[in-house]
Amino acid sequence: MSVFDEYISKVETDLRGGKATEHTYRGTLEILMESFERGIEASNDPKHIECGAPDFIVEKRKVPLGYVETKDVGIGLDKIEKTDQLKRYLKALNNLILTDYLEFRWYVNGEKKRTIRLAEIGKNNRLTLDSNAEANLTQLFKDFYAEQTPIVQTAKELATRLANVTHHIRDIIVEALKLGDPSVQSNFQKRYEAFKELLLPALKETIRLMKEIDKVIVKWPME
């Protein structure tokens, strides 16, 4: 039995058991992803990054290739695409796969590049496999692994990417301030002091400056 066949069999077994959650299938998916190419390491539940915590980071010889976000089997991925979480990921991550373990959606630079479905869920949660499922998934992941980090070629492209990063940073700041966590506020203060010391020694922390920053945060459009 191939690694792919074992993957489908395990997903079906767990699904029919009726007690599986999104996390149940991750170990099986990790084995599958690493089987497509030598040297691939798929790390489940990696360290939190600025845009959030994608479920997998995929690396080759410690070089990050992309990220994978998983949802429970049967969850509508159309709805997931509209969530704030995925919108953040699409802005910040240039190479991303979203999956419910049976459907795989691949995004490059925020744009959906390919969608494949391995199987349909039938009566008693039995899976009806697509005849080209294994070949399609193998090719998708090989292309996913081969995707190169984008190179900026025009001023407009640079401006767009910087704008996306700026909006992302704005979202993080707003969320942190809403939480009111003293440790978060302390972290901001440390960053401010380092910025002032290394880049702008003459920078003065004034009430006027803080008010101006607050105006920007409040009025800056979300998109």
C-alpha positions in Angstrom: 0.0 0.0 0.0 1.4 3.4 -1.0 1.7 6.3 1.4 -1.2 8.0 -0.4 -3.4 4.9 0.0 -2.5 4.8 3.7 -3.4 8.4 4.0 -6.9 8.0 2.4 -7.5 4.9 4.5 -6.6 6.6 7.8 -8.7 9.7 7.0 -11.7 7.5 6.2 -11.2 5.3 9.3 -11.0 8.4 11.6 -13.9 10.1 9.9 -16.1 7.0 10.3 -15.1 6.7 13.9 -17.0 9.8 14.6 -14.6 11.2 17.2 -12.0 12.8 15.0 -11.2 16.6 15.1 -9.1 18.7 12.8 -6.0 17.8 14.8 -6.6 14.0 14.5 -5.6 14.0 10.8 -2.5 16.2 11.1 0.0 13.4 11.7 -1.2 11.5 8.7 -1.0 14.6 6.5 2.6 15.3 7.8 3.7 11.8 6.7 2.1 12.3 3.3 3.6 15.7 2.6 7.1 14.4 3.5 6.7 11.5 1.1 6.4 13.6 -2.0 10.0 14.7 -2.1 13.2 13.8 -0.3 14.5 16.3 2.3 11.1 17.8 3.0 10.2 18.5 6.7 6.6 19.4 7.6 6.5 20.7 11.1 3.1 20.6 12.8 2.1 23.5 15.1 5.3 25.6 14.5 6.2 28.8 16.4 3.7 31.7 16.2 4.7 34.2 13.4 3.5 37.8 13.0 0.4 37.0 10.9 -0.7 34.2 13.2 0.0 30.5 13.6 -0.4 28.4 10.4 -0.7 24.7 11.2 2.4 23.6 9.3 5.6 25.1 8.0 7.2 23.1 5.2 10.9 23.3 4.9 13.7 21.7 2.9 17.1 21.6 4.6 15.8 24.2 7.0 14.8 26.6 4.2 11.1 27.5 4.5 9.1 26.7 1.4 5.6 27.4 2.4 2.8 27.0 4.9 -0.3 24.7 5.2 -3.5 25.6 7.1 -5.8 22.7 8.0 -9.5 22.6 8.8 -11.7 19.7 9.8 -12.9 17.3 7.2 -16.0 18.6 5.4 -15.6 22.2 6.6 -16.6 24.6 3.8 -13.4 26.2 2.5 -15.3 28.9 0.7 -16.3 30.3 4.2 -12.8 29.9 5.5 -11.4 32.0 2.6 -13.6 34.9 3.9 -12.3 34.8 7.5 -10.0 37.4 8.9 -7.5 34.7 9.7 -7.1 33.5 6.1 -7.1 37.1 4.8 -4.1 37.8 7.0 -2.3 34.7 5.8 -2.9 35.5 2.1 -1.5 39.0 2.6 1.6 37.8 4.6 2.5 34.4 3.1 3.4 34.0 -0.5 3.1 30.2 -0.6 0.1 28.7 1.2 -2.1 25.6 1.0 -5.5 25.5 2.7 -7.1 22.0 3.2 -9.8 20.1 4.9 -7.7 17.0 4.2 -9.8 16.0 1.1 -9.7 19.3 -0.8 -6.5 21.3 -1.3 -6.4 24.9 -2.3 -3.0 26.4 -3.3 -2.4 30.2 -3.1 0.6 32.1 -4.5 1.0 35.8 -3.5 -2.5 35.8 -2.2 -4.1 34.4 -5.4 -5.6 31.0 -5.7 -3.5 29.0 -8.2 -5.1 25.5 -8.1 -7.8 23.5 -6.4 -8.0 19.7 -6.3 -10.4 17.3 -4.5 -9.3 13.8 -3.6 -12.6 12.3 -2.7 -16.3 12.8 -1.9 -17.9 11.9 1.4 -20.7 9.4 0.9 -23.1 7.3 2.9 -21.7 6.2 6.4 -18.8 8.6 5.8 -17.3 6.3 3.2 -15.0 8.1 0.7 -15.4 7.9 -3.1 -11.9 8.5 -4.5 -11.3 10.5 -7.6 -9.5 8.4 -10.2 -6.7 11.0 -10.6 -6.5 11.9 -6.9 -3.0 10.6 -6.2 -1.4 12.1 -9.4 -3.1 15.4 -8.9 -2.1 15.8 -5.3 1.5 14.7 -6.0 1.8 17.3 -8.7 0.3 20.0 -6.6 2.8 19.5 -3.8 5.7 19.2 -6.1 4.8 22.6 -7.6 4.1 23.9 -4.1 7.7 22.9 -3.0 9.2 24.4 -6.2 7.5 27.8 -5.8 10.2 30.5 -5.6 10.2 33.4 -3.3 8.8 36.3 -5.4 11.2 39.0 -6.7 10.0 42.5 -7.0 10.3 43.7 -10.6 8.4 47.0 -10.7 7.9 50.1 -8.5 4.1 49.4 -8.4 4.7 45.8 -7.3 7.0 47.0 -4.5 4.5 49.6 -3.4 1.7 47.0 -3.3 3.7 44.6 -1.2 4.8 47.3 1.2 1.2 48.5 1.6 0.1 44.9 2.4 2.9 44.6 5.0 1.9 48.0 6.5 -1.8 47.1 6.7 -0.7 43.8 8.4 1.4 45.6 10.9 -1.5 48.0 11.6 -3.8 45.1 12.3 -1.4 43.6 14.7 -0.9 46.9 16.6 -4.7 47.5 16.8 -5.3 44.0 18.1 -2.6 44.2 20.7 -3.9 47.5 22.0 -7.4 46.1 22.2 -6.2 43.3 24.4 -4.7 45.7 26.9 -2.1 43.2 27.9 0.6 44.9 30.0 3.3 42.6 28.6 2.3 43.6 25.1 2.5 47.3 26.0 5.8 46.8 27.6 7.1 45.1 24.4 6.0 48.1 22.4 7.8 50.4 24.7 11.0 48.4 24.4 10.8 48.5 20.6 10.2 52.3 20.8 13.2 52.8 23.0 15.4 50.7 20.6 14.1 52.6 17.6 14.9 55.9 19.3 18.4 54.9 20.4 19.5 53.3 17.1 17.7 55.4 14.5 16.4 58.7 15.8 18.2 59.8 19.0 16.4 63.2 18.8 12.9 61.5 18.8 10.7 63.0 21.5 7.9 61.0 23.0 5.1 63.5 23.3 1.4 63.5 23.8 0.9 65.1 20.4 2.8 62.3 18.7 0.7 59.6 20.4 -2.5 61.4 19.5 -1.4 61.5 15.8 -0.6 57.8 15.9 -4.0 57.1 17.4 -5.6 59.1 14.6 -3.8 57.1 12.0 -4.7 53.7 13.5 -8.4 54.7 13.8 -8.8 56.2 10.3 -6.5 53.9 8.2 -8.8 51.8 5.9 -8.8 48.1 6.5 -8.3 47.2 2.9 
